[in-house]
């Protein structure tokens, strides 16, 4: 999948990440986790159909698709689902803050940087 474990636009680590089968398993959001879980958990994977996300599955790495890793990948996806339920940026995994830029509270908002330079 394009972008690796970083957001392709902001070049920042995705916060839905976990170690799985000796690799990094990641997802963009809870919907992405749901789609991956349905595909990985399927005993019979058929090609075709009108699902717009089918091309995503063709690009999945082989380690996610092999049956030997199915149980571990599904457990990793459940971990990502639990992370997705945490909505506050401060609750996100440390993988999302790899450069020491953990968000800090400022009034009622969270922000990463300091004051804007003029």
N, C-alpha and C positions, 0 to 999 in steps of 0.2 A: 504494500500500500504506500502511496507517495507520502513523503513528509517524515517518515520514520517516527521516532518517539518525540518529535518536536512539531509544534504548529508550523505549517508551511509558510504562513504569512508573517507571524511575529518572531519566528525562530526561537521560541521559548519551549521548555519541556512541557509536555502534556501532563496534567495532574492525575489522569486515570492511567496509572502504570503499576505493574507488579511483576515480580520475577516469576517465571513459569517455564518449566522444562529447560532450564539453563539459559533462557532468553528473557527479553523484556516483552511482556504482553501489554498492549495499550489500546485505548479506545478514545474517541472524541467525546462521547456523551452516552447517556443511558440507552438511547435508541440504538446507537452503534453496538453497545454491549448486547442488547436484545437480539439484533440481527446476527451477530457472531455466535451467540449461544444457540440460536435456532439452527444455524448451519453446522456448527461443530457437533451438536448433539444429534443431528439427523443420522439415522442408520443407513438410509438410502438417499443419496444426493443425485438428483436428476438435473440434467441440463435443460435449458430452454425456459419457457414461461415468460410472463410479462413483468416480472419483478425488476424494478429499476436498479436494485442493488446487486444483481447477479454478477456484473463485471467486477465488483469488489471481491467476490469470492474467488474468481479466477486468479487474482493477484495475491491472495493470501500465501504466506510462506508455507513450504511443505511441512515443517514441523507442527504447524497448527492443524493440518488436515489429516495426518496419519492417525490411524485408529489407536496405536500404542500410547499416544499422548492425549487422547480424548478426555479421560477422567481428569488429568492434571489441568488441561486447558479450560475445561468447564469449571473447575474449582477456582482457577485464576479469574475467570470471567465473573464468578460470584463475588470474588474479592473486589473487582472493579465496580460491580453493581452496588456493593456496600459503600464504596468510596463516593460513587455518584450521588448517593442519598445525602451526603454531607454537602450542604449548600454554601456554608460560609468559607471564604477563601482561607481563613486561618486553620480550618479543619482539613485542608487538602494534604495529600501525602508529601513527604519531604522531597520526593522525586520532582515535584513541580517547582521546587525552590532550590535547584542545584547551584545557583550562582549567589546564594546568600541573600536573596531579595525577598524574604518572607514578608507578606503584607502586614501592615500594622494599622491598628484602628486610628481613625481620624474623624472625630465627631461620629457620624453614623455611617461613614463610608470606609472602604478599604482601598488603599492605594499602595503602589510599589515604590514609587520614586519620591524624590524630595521636591522642593519647590520648582516651578517652571522657571527656566532661564529666559530672560527677556532680551 
